[in-house]
């Protein structure tokens, strides 16, 4: 049980660290949401495809 709690705390610590790092690089909301317009076509296509395929898959997993 203690290992699970430690892993969870490690996960949250890493996530908060990533959040603070990204907070320094994004100066406004558009920079945060749009990635400073530097995302590129490959990641945009990947995100678009994922948003179309993720809901049906998650419905199959939880039903």
C-alpha positions as CSV (number, residue, x, y, z in Angstrom):
1,X,0.0,0.0,0.0
2,X,2.8,2.4,0.8
3,X,4.4,1.8,-2.6
4,X,1.1,2.8,-4.3
5,X,0.9,6.0,-2.3
6,X,4.5,6.9,-3.1
7,X,3.9,6.3,-6.8
8,X,0.8,8.4,-6.7
9,X,2.7,11.2,-4.9
10,X,5.6,10.9,-7.4
11,X,3.1,11.2,-10.3
12,X,1.4,14.3,-8.9
13,X,4.8,15.9,-8.2
14,X,5.9,15.3,-11.8
15,X,2.6,16.7,-13.1
16,X,2.8,19.8,-11.0
17,X,6.5,20.3,-12.1
18,X,5.4,20.0,-15.8
19,X,2.6,22.5,-15.1
20,X,5.0,25.1,-13.6
21,X,7.5,24.6,-16.5
22,X,4.7,25.1,-19.1
23,X,3.4,28.1,-17.1
24,X,6.7,29.9,-17.6
25,X,6.7,29.3,-21.4
26,X,3.0,30.3,-22.1
27,X,2.6,34.0,-21.6
28,X,-1.2,34.2,-22.4
29,X,-4.2,32.0,-22.9
30,X,-3.7,31.8,-26.7
31,X,-0.1,30.7,-26.1
32,X,-1.4,28.0,-23.8
33,X,-4.3,26.7,-25.9
34,X,-2.6,27.0,-29.3
35,X,0.9,26.1,-28.3
36,X,2.2,29.5,-29.5
37,X,1.1,28.4,-33.0
38,X,4.2,26.2,-33.2
39,X,2.6,22.8,-32.9
40,X,2.9,21.8,-36.6
41,X,0.8,19.7,-38.9
42,X,1.7,16.3,-37.7
43,X,0.7,16.9,-34.1
44,X,-2.5,18.7,-35.2
45,X,-3.5,15.7,-37.4
46,X,-2.7,13.3,-34.5
47,X,-4.9,15.3,-32.1
48,X,-7.7,15.5,-34.6
49,X,-7.7,11.8,-35.2
50,X,-7.5,11.0,-31.5
51,X,-10.4,13.2,-30.7
52,X,-12.5,11.3,-33.3
53,X,-11.5,7.8,-32.2
54,X,-11.2,8.1,-28.4
55,X,-14.9,8.4,-27.4
56,X,-16.1,5.2,-29.1
57,X,-13.1,3.3,-27.7
58,X,-13.7,4.5,-24.2
59,X,-17.4,3.7,-24.4
60,X,-16.5,0.1,-25.4
61,X,-14.1,-0.2,-22.5
62,X,-16.6,1.0,-19.8
63,X,-19.7,-0.8,-21.0
